[in-house]
Amino acid sequence: MLSFLCACSGIEHSSEIVVQESVSFPLRSGSTWVYALYDSVSQLRDTLTARIVKVTETKDGARSVWLLKYLQHTDTAFVDRSGDTLRFRHFHPDLFKDNLSLEFPLDPGKVWSDELARTYSVISIDTVSWGGGARGESAHVEIHYGDVGDSGHTDFWIEPRVGIVRFLIFLFVVDSDISPRMNQSWTLLTYTSSS
């Protein structure tokens, strides 16, 4: 419970509706995000540096290649932009089953589903603190998914022109009580724009 309270600190909810512009997510080569990761089940801490290493224009939009560098290993992810939709491929394969889909603009009340029948909802626009006291207005998106033994939800916050500033990943544990427990949190430490 203490881990959950710590992970949620720095988030202030607002009842004011702020309309977000279409696809205001940084996708330039060289953009870099550094996250602090914490897994409450294994009690492990890690650091993830995500950097866009290449952007290629496509017929329908663009594809960017991301280098994901953890303390112990390195991986690659792809982000495809088509119209007002961003699809993150292999961004976090264990929890997102190889993808994450965002449909912009991220206005409160918006709901959509992806090809894996997970439901996404924009809950609110919140003021979120990250990396040394930076604060910004972020769209709070919640994903509901579930198979037997893998039920839960993910909350994350996206700040326009910065990207994902916080993840909270909850999974239900079949052999324990009925309430979800937080399995992992990501908090943005730094963001460097390529512009």
C-alpha positions, 0 to 999 in steps of 0.5 A: 500500500505504501508503494502505491501511495508513493507512486501516486504522489505528485498527481492532482486531479482537475475537473476542468476539461482541457481539449488536447490538440491532435497527436501532440506527442514528441516523435522526433529522432533523438528525443529521449526519456529516462524513467525510474521503474519499480516492481512491487512484487519483486521489489526491484528497481530499474532505470529505462532510457528510451530514445528515438533512433530513427523516424521513417515517413510511411504512406499513412504517417510515420514509423519511429524506432526506439532504443529501450535501455534498461540497467541489465539489457537493451531492447527495441520498440516501434511506434507507428503513427497513422492519422490520429493514432499512435501504436507502440509495438514491443514497448512493454511486451509482458504487460501490453501484449506487444502493443499500446494504442493511443487515439488522439486527441486525448479528451476526458470521456473518450473511449476506444478499443484496440485489436486485442479488445482492451478498453482505453478510457481518458479519465481526466486531465491531471497536473502531474509532477515528474523529474525534479519538480517539473509539472504539467497538464497530463491526460490520465488514460486507463486500460482495462484488460483481462484473461484468467490469471492476467486481469487488471488495468494500467493507468498512465499519464501523457503530457502534450509535447513531453510524452508518457510521464507516469505508468501504474500497472495493476494486476489481479492475483488469482490466488490472493484477495480480490483487489488488484495490487500494483505490480509496476510503476514508471516515473519520468525523471528527464525528457530531452527534446530533439528540437 
